[in-house]
């Protein structure tokens, strides 16, 4: 009986090991397939023009060159597009504090109309942004903010989804801790700044990533609100290079790399906090 039991356990362990190896191989192949376009983009951005149009194509550049990156920032004004995009993102980060305050109020304050106001915040998530573009444009035009970086960034300053995430996370903060701070003489702003915000690190990391991606990838709204090409963002500048794709894919891939790589860096830096923030917010 003992011999049969050991043999059965060994066979089950081998099956589990084989299953684990199979799953690992499948995931590895899937990861390679998923990452291949990104690898191709980076590789092509360093290829000379002749090599980038060769057939059959090569994955790695035979003679790497930085020519296309230099051309982007010296001839095609991508330095200005990059600076505009950074300004739009930084203005968007100001909205993080406003949304955190709103989420804190909905989570920890009991005031008349709270449920209906929160319902209206959630209702804004059901409205496509394309529906509100014309009214938003008319409002900003009346405020003389069209064709400005502030006008580009202002509509994305506050998001109903972000307020919802802050509210969900801050609901988990013990109310007793906040009451103890108030009993010690801390005002509401001090309580929020020194207790609530430090404890909300994971959800703040989530919002940093989402806000960065939203501002960095903004395309349609800057194209509508800005008539001056000097105010274009990176995504709009990248679209201007579409006509270069057939004759100069290296230049197009260099511009795409400038667009994509910063997003990957931000996500890699904050990924642990992003996963923790979603888990603690009760989202699946």
ABEGO torsion letter per residue (X at the ends): XAAAAAAAAAAAAAAAAAAAAAAAAAAAAAAAAAAAAAAAAAAAAABBAAAAABOBBBABBABBBAAAAAAAAAAAGAAAAAAAAAAAAAAAAAAAAAAAAAAAAAAABBBBGAAAAAAAAAAAAABBAAAAAAAAAAAAAAAGABGBAAAAAAAAABBAAAAAAAAAAAAABBAAAAAAAAAAGBBAAAAAAAAAAAAAAAAAAAAAAAAAAAAAABAAAAAAABABAAABBAAAAAAAAAAAAAABAAAAAAAAAAAAAAAAAAAAAAAAAAAAAAAAAGBX
